[in-house]
């Protein structure tokens, strides 16, 4: 059957005003990277997050932000990093690359994110850092997790790639930890032309090395300084922390993307609110079908980046549902985020052991519905009716 509602790789459509901002930046940005639009986006993002100016840094994608956060941890041999097994692979491998041993934490069966209790269960004397992933757009219990990490002297990193704008106790996702990462990928509720990211660093001493760490070890070139031509335009300022030299990268985000990102901050709350309203409407309309278990949150703690559910009748019924939705109704649902301990990649690197029954049980029966912001009302209503029809036929 022809696809009627696809699982799109694009989360939002741009308004004419947003397109005009892109065109203006294309015409006027000089340079086309690391200029006024970057600085404006970083400052505006910090204000939106309620964090200090100078603590947020644009990156070419979310993974680049994760890579730099891993570098700033400065892992020593034997150091462990706790991270949920149920997440996207990019949440984990940057830390493995920088020398950490990964330890998998289980998720809560209802919220599908880690808790202070599930983290504490896997802490050891070797634990140096904890990564909390706000998966699907839901903010984990950060007050409790932050208190635990502070008590144990652990670095706390928030992977808020999917959770921009979500908040708990009036604080934004990505403002609780020592560091946080955001993604502006094509799938995200805020996307800067398909790729982009942001790194938040709370400690000013760590934040001070990020510009050089992000851009080839270069300090900013200043035409106004005396003898500005010396030693050369590419002045090298090696990123150093407590005597440790950090290898630099080239993770910059272009000016056009930064201009768009700053503009989209004006609309992100409305985007999130719209997705939440639709998610709740979808769940409520299916309340008479206990076969589907959703995570219903009627507050800004969830931005509903994705609309995920568990088939309570098990994996076989999940697969029958997926086949019918695609083959009979033309609705392309997907399955996401296989527990990382099942990846051959992590098994080969000695990270294939986990005790995460909640993550396993959810993944084996999970369904992710098409949920891009630009889904039309007709498509939304069709998907809802199709879901009801298929569930009824499978009873």
C-alpha positions as CSV (number, residue, x, y, z in Angstrom):
1,X,0.0,0.0,0.0
2,X,1.1,3.5,-0.7
3,X,2.5,5.4,2.4
4,X,-0.1,7.9,3.6
5,X,1.6,9.0,6.8
6,X,5.4,8.6,6.7
7,X,7.9,8.7,9.5
8,X,9.5,11.8,8.2
9,X,13.2,12.6,8.6
10,X,12.2,16.3,9.0
11,X,10.6,17.6,12.1
12,X,9.4,21.1,11.2
13,X,8.7,23.3,8.3
14,X,10.1,26.8,8.2
15,X,8.0,30.0,8.1
16,X,8.6,32.7,5.5
17,X,10.0,34.9,8.2
18,X,12.5,32.2,9.2
19,X,13.5,31.7,5.5
20,X,14.0,35.4,5.2
21,X,16.5,35.3,8.1
22,X,18.4,32.6,6.3
23,X,18.6,34.6,3.1
24,X,19.7,37.7,5.0
25,X,22.5,35.8,6.7
26,X,23.6,34.2,3.4
27,X,23.8,37.7,1.9
28,X,25.5,39.6,4.7
29,X,27.4,37.2,7.0
30,X,31.1,37.9,6.9
31,X,32.7,35.6,7.8
32,X,30.4,32.7,7.2
33,X,31.5,31.0,10.4
34,X,32.2,32.1,14.0
35,X,30.8,35.6,13.5
36,X,28.1,37.8,14.9
37,X,25.3,35.3,14.3
38,X,27.1,32.6,16.3
39,X,27.6,35.0,19.2
40,X,24.0,36.1,19.1
41,X,22.7,32.5,19.0
42,X,24.9,31.4,21.9
43,X,23.8,34.4,24.0
44,X,20.1,34.0,23.2
45,X,20.3,30.3,23.9
46,X,21.9,30.9,27.3
47,X,19.1,33.4,28.2
48,X,16.5,30.9,27.1
49,X,18.1,28.2,29.2
50,X,18.5,30.6,32.2
51,X,22.3,30.0,32.4
52,X,25.3,32.3,32.4
53,X,26.2,34.2,29.2
54,X,29.4,32.6,27.8
55,X,28.5,29.1,28.9
56,X,26.9,27.9,25.7
57,X,28.8,27.0,22.5
58,X,27.4,26.1,19.1
59,X,28.7,23.0,17.4
60,X,28.3,21.4,14.0
61,X,26.1,18.7,15.5
62,X,25.1,17.2,18.8
63,X,27.7,14.5,18.6
64,X,30.5,17.1,18.4
65,X,29.1,18.6,21.6
66,X,29.2,15.1,23.2
67,X,32.8,14.6,22.0
68,X,33.9,17.8,23.6
69,X,32.1,17.1,26.9
70,X,33.9,13.7,26.9
71,X,37.2,15.5,26.4
72,X,36.5,17.9,29.3
73,X,35.9,14.9,31.6
74,X,39.6,13.9,31.2
75,X,39.1,10.2,31.9
76,X,41.9,8.2,33.4
77,X,42.5,4.5,32.8
78,X,39.8,2.5,34.6
79,X,37.3,5.4,34.9
80,X,33.7,4.4,34.5
81,X,30.8,6.4,33.0
82,X,27.2,5.5,33.8
83,X,24.7,5.9,30.9
84,X,21.3,4.4,30.1
85,X,21.3,1.4,27.8
86,X,18.2,2.7,26.2
87,X,19.4,5.6,24.1
88,X,20.8,6.5,20.7
89,X,24.3,5.3,20.1
90,X,25.8,8.8,19.8
91,X,25.0,9.3,23.5
92,X,27.6,6.7,24.4
93,X,30.5,6.2,22.0
94,X,32.1,9.6,22.4
95,X,32.9,8.7,26.0
96,X,34.2,5.3,25.0
97,X,36.5,7.0,22.5
98,X,37.9,9.3,25.2
99,X,38.8,6.4,27.5
100,X,35.8,5.8,29.7
101,X,34.4,2.3,30.5
102,X,30.7,2.3,29.9
103,X,28.3,1.0,32.6
104,X,24.7,0.7,31.6
105,X,21.9,1.9,33.8
106,X,18.3,0.8,33.6
107,X,15.3,3.1,32.9
108,X,12.0,3.5,34.7
109,X,9.4,1.3,33.0
110,X,6.9,4.1,32.8
111,X,9.0,7.2,32.0
112,X,11.7,5.3,30.0
113,X,14.5,7.4,31.4
114,X,17.0,6.7,34.2
115,X,16.3,7.6,37.8
116,X,18.5,8.4,40.8
117,X,17.9,4.9,42.1
118,X,18.8,3.1,38.8
119,X,22.0,5.2,38.6
120,X,22.9,4.5,42.2
121,X,22.6,0.8,41.7
122,X,25.5,0.7,39.2
123,X,27.9,3.2,40.9
124,X,31.3,1.9,41.9
125,X,34.4,3.5,43.3
126,X,35.6,3.8,39.7
127,X,32.6,5.9,38.5
128,X,33.7,9.4,37.3
129,X,30.7,10.7,35.4
130,X,27.0,10.1,34.7
131,X,25.2,10.8,31.5
132,X,21.4,11.4,31.8
133,X,19.5,11.2,28.5
134,X,16.1,13.0,28.4
135,X,14.9,10.5,25.9
136,X,11.7,11.2,23.8
137,X,11.7,14.7,25.2
138,X,11.0,13.9,28.9
139,X,13.1,15.4,31.6
140,X,14.5,12.9,34.1
141,X,14.3,13.6,37.8
142,X,17.2,16.0,37.7
143,X,16.9,17.4,41.2
144,X,17.4,14.0,42.7
145,X,20.0,12.9,40.2
146,X,22.0,16.2,40.6
147,X,21.9,15.7,44.4
148,X,23.2,12.2,44.1
149,X,26.1,13.2,41.8
150,X,27.0,16.1,44.0
151,X,27.1,13.8,47.1
152,X,29.3,11.3,45.2
153,X,31.5,13.9,43.6
154,X,30.6,12.8,40.0
155,X,30.5,14.8,36.8
156,X,26.9,15.1,35.6
157,X,26.2,15.5,31.9
158,X,22.8,16.0,30.4
159,X,22.0,14.7,27.0
160,X,19.2,17.0,26.2
161,X,19.4,16.4,22.4
162,X,15.6,15.6,22.3
163,X,14.4,17.8,25.2
164,X,14.9,21.4,24.2
165,X,12.4,23.5,26.1
166,X,11.3,20.8,28.4
167,X,11.6,21.7,32.1
168,X,11.2,20.4,35.7
169,X,10.6,22.6,38.7
170,X,10.9,25.7,36.5
171,X,14.4,24.8,35.2
172,X,15.1,23.8,31.6
173,X,16.5,20.5,30.6
174,X,20.2,20.9,30.2
175,X,20.6,23.5,33.0
176,X,21.1,21.1,36.0
177,X,24.3,19.4,35.1
178,X,28.0,20.3,34.9
179,X,27.6,20.0,31.2
180,X,24.8,19.5,28.7
181,X,24.5,18.8,25.0
182,X,21.7,19.7,22.6
183,X,21.1,18.6,19.0
184,X,19.5,20.6,16.2
185,X,19.4,17.6,13.8
186,X,16.7,17.4,11.1
187,X,14.6,15.2,13.4
188,X,14.6,17.6,16.3
189,X,11.9,20.1,17.4
190,X,14.5,22.9,16.6
191,X,16.6,22.1,13.6
192,X,19.2,24.4,12.0
193,X,19.0,23.2,8.4
194,X,19.5,19.5,9.3
195,X,22.6,19.6,11.5
196,X,23.7,21.6,14.5
197,X,24.3,21.4,18.2
198,X,25.1,23.2,21.4
199,X,27.4,22.5,24.4
200,X,26.7,24.0,27.8
201,X,29.6,24.1,30.3
202,X,28.8,25.4,33.8
203,X,32.4,25.8,35.1
204,X,33.9,29.1,33.7
205,X,37.4,27.6,33.8
206,X,36.3,24.7,31.6
207,X,34.2,26.9,29.4
208,X,37.2,29.1,28.7
209,X,39.0,26.4,26.7
210,X,36.0,25.4,24.6
211,X,36.5,28.0,21.8
212,X,40.0,26.7,21.1
213,X,38.9,23.1,21.6
214,X,36.2,23.7,19.0
215,X,38.3,25.4,16.4
216,X,41.7,23.8,15.8
217,X,43.3,25.1,18.9
218,X,43.1,28.7,17.5
219,X,42.5,31.8,19.6
220,X,40.3,34.5,18.1
221,X,42.1,36.6,15.5
222,X,42.1,40.2,16.4
223,X,43.0,42.8,13.8
224,X,43.0,45.5,16.5
225,X,45.9,44.2,18.5
226,X,49.4,45.7,18.0
227,X,51.4,43.9,15.3
228,X,48.2,41.9,14.5
229,X,50.0,39.9,11.8
230,X,52.3,38.1,14.3
231,X,52.9,35.2,14.5
232,X,50.3,34.4,11.9
233,X,46.5,34.6,11.3
234,X,46.1,31.1,12.6
235,X,47.4,31.8,16.1
236,X,47.5,28.6,18.1
237,X,46.2,28.6,21.6
238,X,46.5,25.0,22.8
239,X,43.6,24.0,25.0
240,X,45.1,23.3,28.5
241,X,43.4,22.2,31.7
242,X,45.5,21.8,34.9
243,X,48.5,21.1,32.8
244,X,46.8,18.6,30.5
245,X,46.8,19.4,26.8
246,X,43.5,18.7,25.0
247,X,43.6,17.7,21.3
248,X,41.6,20.3,19.4
249,X,38.8,19.7,16.8
250,X,37.0,21.6,14.1
251,X,33.4,21.5,15.3
252,X,32.1,25.0,14.3
253,X,28.5,25.7,13.1
254,X,28.1,28.1,10.2
255,X,26.6,31.6,10.5
256,X,23.5,30.8,8.4
257,X,22.6,28.0,10.7
258,X,23.2,30.1,13.7
259,X,21.0,32.9,12.4
260,X,18.2,30.4,11.9
261,X,18.7,28.8,15.3
262,X,18.4,32.2,17.1
263,X,15.2,32.9,15.2
264,X,13.7,29.5,15.9
265,X,14.1,30.1,19.7
266,X,11.2,32.5,19.3
267,X,9.0,29.6,18.2
268,X,10.3,26.6,20.1
269,X,7.8,26.8,23.0
270,X,4.9,27.0,20.5
271,X,6.3,24.0,18.6
272,X,6.6,22.0,21.8
273,X,3.2,23.0,23.1
274,X,1.6,22.0,19.8
275,X,3.2,18.6,19.8
276,X,2.2,18.0,23.5
277,X,-1.4,19.0,22.7
278,X,-1.5,16.5,19.9
279,X,0.2,13.8,21.8
280,X,-2.3,14.1,24.6
281,X,-5.2,14.1,22.2
282,X,-3.8,11.0,20.5
283,X,-3.4,9.2,23.8
284,X,-6.8,10.2,25.2
285,X,-8.5,9.0,22.0
286,X,-6.9,5.6,22.5
287,X,-7.6,5.3,26.2
288,X,-10.1,2.4,25.6
289,X,-7.2,0.4,24.1
290,X,-5.1,-0.9,27.0
291,X,-2.9,-2.7,24.4
292,X,-1.0,0.6,23.9
293,X,0.7,2.1,27.0
294,X,1.8,5.7,26.5
295,X,3.7,8.1,28.9
296,X,1.1,10.8,29.4
297,X,2.5,14.1,30.8
298,X,0.3,17.2,30.7
299,X,3.1,19.7,31.5
300,X,6.2,21.2,30.0
301,X,8.2,18.4,31.5
302,X,7.7,16.6,28.2
303,X,8.1,18.2,24.8
304,X,7.0,15.1,22.9
305,X,9.8,15.1,20.5
306,X,8.6,11.6,19.7
307,X,5.4,9.7,20.4
308,X,6.3,6.3,21.7
309,X,4.2,3.5,23.2
310,X,4.6,0.0,24.5
311,X,2.4,-2.9,23.2
312,X,1.3,-4.4,26.4
313,X,0.4,-7.7,24.7
314,X,4.0,-8.3,23.7
315,X,6.5,-8.3,20.9
316,X,4.5,-10.7,18.6
317,X,1.5,-8.4,18.7
318,X,3.7,-5.4,18.2
319,X,5.0,-6.9,15.0
320,X,1.5,-7.7,13.8
321,X,0.4,-4.1,14.5
322,X,3.4,-2.7,12.6
323,X,2.8,-4.9,9.6
324,X,-0.9,-3.9,9.5
325,X,-0.3,-0.2,10.0
326,X,2.2,-0.2,7.1
327,X,0.7,-2.8,4.8
328,X,-3.0,-2.1,5.2
329,X,-3.1,1.5,6.3
330,X,0.0,3.1,4.9
331,X,1.2,4.5,8.2
332,X,5.0,4.0,8.8
333,X,5.7,3.4,12.5
334,X,9.2,2.5,13.6
335,X,11.1,0.9,16.4
336,X,13.8,2.9,18.0
337,X,16.8,2.7,20.4
338,X,17.8,-0.9,20.7
339,X,19.6,-1.2,24.1
340,X,23.2,-0.4,23.4
341,X,24.5,-3.5,25.2
342,X,23.0,-5.5,22.4
343,X,25.1,-3.7,19.8
344,X,27.9,-5.9,18.3
345,X,30.1,-2.7,18.4
346,X,29.8,-2.4,22.2
347,X,30.1,-6.1,22.8
348,X,33.4,-6.2,20.9
349,X,34.7,-3.4,23.1
350,X,33.8,-5.1,26.3
351,X,30.6,-3.2,27.0
352,X,28.0,-5.9,26.2
353,X,26.9,-6.8,29.7
354,X,23.9,-5.1,31.3
355,X,21.2,-5.8,33.8
356,X,18.5,-3.5,32.4
357,X,15.2,-5.6,32.3
358,X,13.0,-2.5,32.0
359,X,14.9,-1.2,29.0
360,X,14.8,-4.6,27.4
361,X,11.1,-5.1,28.0
362,X,10.2,-1.7,26.7
363,X,12.3,-1.9,23.6
364,X,11.1,-5.4,22.6
365,X,7.5,-4.1,22.5
366,X,7.9,-0.4,21.6
367,X,6.3,1.5,18.8
368,X,7.2,5.0,17.6
369,X,4.4,6.8,15.7
370,X,5.1,9.4,12.9
371,X,5.0,12.7,14.8
372,X,6.6,15.5,12.9
373,X,5.3,18.9,13.8
374,X,4.1,19.7,10.3
375,X,1.8,16.6,10.2
376,X,-1.5,17.9,8.8
377,X,-4.8,17.5,10.7
378,X,-6.0,15.2,8.0
379,X,-2.9,13.0,8.4
380,X,-3.1,13.1,12.2
381,X,-6.8,12.1,12.1
382,X,-6.1,9.4,9.6
383,X,-3.3,7.9,11.7
384,X,-5.5,7.9,14.8
385,X,-8.4,6.2,13.0
386,X,-6.0,3.7,11.4
387,X,-4.6,2.9,14.9
388,X,-8.0,2.2,16.3
389,X,-9.0,0.1,13.3
390,X,-5.8,-2.1,13.5
391,X,-6.0,-2.5,17.2
392,X,-9.7,-3.6,16.9
393,X,-8.9,-6.1,14.2
394,X,-6.1,-7.6,16.2
395,X,-8.3,-8.3,19.3
